[in-house]
Amino acid sequence: MKRTVYLETSFVSYLTARPSRTIVGAAHQEITREWWQNHRDQYDLKISELVLRECAAGDVQAAARRIEAIRGIPRLAIDAQVDDIARGLMNAELVPRQAAEDALHIAIAAVHRVDFLLTWNFKHIANPSIQRNIAIFLYDLGLPFPFICSPEELSGEDDGTLV
């Protein structure tokens, strides 16, 4: 059985973006493309309707590239439990209200018990300063904390299978 990876929108954006003019941006793009090419088949990939909506926004040509990249990837549902948990993360001030979509990504991954949430969003998702408190919040609800990481962190020797 393969481990599950939820692809957050920033991953898809780096995968399909035009070449970045910054060193960091270009590095993130290269790491993302390398992960996509060499590691994605080791995992059971998932997205959500939120990822689809965010990928469809903005420049028409860029949106088309993002949508094409995620075509065929199964979607995880956004239901009342997901909404309640996202609101709870914001009410507990673990994720700021202006980052409601980020709270929703975390809630989707937790409710659906994915193994990894793959992101380049270090502000409100892959932020070590808040992850411990989010993990405690989810634990108190009986939910697992998905391992939140960048593609660089998930490109090790792991073959993606559960042991």
C-alpha positions in Angstrom: 0.0 0.0 0.0 1.4 3.4 -1.0 1.6 6.3 1.4 -0.7 9.2 0.5 0.5 12.7 -0.5 -1.8 15.7 -0.6 -0.5 18.2 -3.2 -1.1 21.7 -1.9 -1.5 24.4 -4.5 2.0 26.0 -4.1 3.5 22.7 -5.2 1.5 22.7 -8.4 2.4 26.3 -9.0 6.1 25.7 -8.8 5.7 22.6 -11.0 4.1 24.5 -13.9 5.4 28.1 -13.5 7.6 29.9 -16.1 11.3 29.9 -15.1 11.8 32.0 -12.0 14.2 35.0 -12.0 15.2 34.4 -8.4 17.7 31.8 -7.3 15.4 30.5 -4.6 12.4 30.4 -6.9 14.4 28.6 -9.6 15.7 26.1 -7.0 12.2 25.4 -5.8 11.0 24.8 -9.4 13.9 22.4 -10.1 13.3 20.5 -6.9 9.6 20.3 -7.6 10.1 19.1 -11.2 12.6 16.5 -10.1 10.2 15.2 -7.4 7.4 15.0 -9.9 9.5 13.2 -12.5 11.3 10.8 -10.1 9.1 10.3 -7.0 5.4 10.9 -7.7 4.8 7.3 -8.8 5.9 6.0 -5.3 2.9 7.7 -3.7 -0.9 7.8 -3.9 -1.4 11.5 -4.9 -4.5 13.5 -3.8 -5.8 17.0 -4.3 -9.0 18.7 -3.3 -11.6 21.0 -4.8 -9.8 23.9 -3.1 -6.5 23.0 -5.0 -8.5 22.8 -8.2 -10.1 26.3 -7.6 -6.8 27.9 -6.7 -5.1 26.3 -9.7 -7.8 27.7 -12.0 -7.4 31.3 -10.8 -5.2 33.9 -12.3 -3.5 34.1 -15.7 -5.4 31.9 -18.2 -2.3 30.2 -19.7 -0.7 29.6 -16.3 -4.0 28.2 -14.9 -4.3 25.9 -17.9 -0.8 24.5 -17.2 -1.7 24.0 -13.5 -5.0 22.3 -14.3 -3.4 20.0 -16.9 -0.7 18.9 -14.3 -3.4 17.8 -11.8 -5.7 16.2 -14.3 -6.8 12.8 -13.1 -5.5 13.1 -9.5 -8.3 12.1 -7.1 -9.9 14.8 -5.0 -10.5 14.6 -1.3 -13.8 15.9 -0.1 -14.4 19.2 1.7 -17.2 18.4 4.1 -18.6 19.8 7.4 -15.9 18.2 9.5 -13.1 19.8 7.3 -14.8 23.2 7.5 -15.2 22.9 11.3 -11.5 21.9 11.8 -10.3 24.8 9.6 -12.5 27.2 11.6 -11.1 25.7 14.8 -7.5 26.3 13.6 -8.4 29.9 13.0 -10.4 30.4 16.2 -7.5 28.9 18.2 -5.3 31.5 16.3 -3.0 28.7 15.0 -3.7 29.9 11.5 -4.6 33.6 10.8 -8.1 34.3 9.4 -6.5 35.9 6.3 -5.0 32.5 5.6 -8.3 30.6 5.7 -7.4 28.5 2.6 -4.2 27.4 4.4 -6.2 26.2 7.4 -8.5 24.4 5.0 -5.6 22.6 3.3 -4.4 21.4 6.7 -7.9 20.3 7.7 -8.4 18.4 4.5 -5.1 16.5 4.9 -5.9 15.7 8.6 -9.5 14.6 8.1 -8.6 12.3 5.2 -5.6 11.0 7.2 -3.0 11.6 4.5 0.6 10.8 5.3 2.2 13.9 3.7 1.0 17.4 2.9 3.4 18.6 0.1 3.9 22.4 0.0 6.2 25.3 -0.5 4.1 27.5 1.8 6.3 28.1 4.7 4.3 31.0 6.1 1.2 29.3 7.4 1.5 25.6 6.5 5.0 24.3 6.7 5.9 26.6 9.5 7.7 24.8 12.3 6.7 27.5 14.8 3.1 26.6 14.5 3.2 22.9 13.5 3.6 21.6 17.1 0.4 23.5 18.2 -1.5 22.3 15.2 -0.4 18.7 15.9 -1.7 19.1 19.5 -5.0 20.6 18.3 -5.5 17.7 15.9 -4.5 15.1 18.4 -7.1 16.5 20.9 -9.7 15.9 18.1 -8.5 12.3 17.5 -6.9 13.2 14.2 -3.4 12.5 12.9 -1.1 15.3 12.0 0.0 14.9 8.4 3.8 15.2 7.9 4.0 18.7 6.3 7.0 19.0 4.0 8.5 20.4 0.9 9.3 18.2 -2.1 13.0 18.4 -1.2 12.3 16.8 2.2 10.2 14.0 0.5 12.8 13.0 -2.1 14.9 10.7 0.1 15.3 7.0 -0.1 11.7 6.2 1.0 9.9 4.0 -1.6 6.5 5.4 -0.5 5.1 2.1 0.9 3.8 1.5 4.4 5.7 -0.9 6.5 
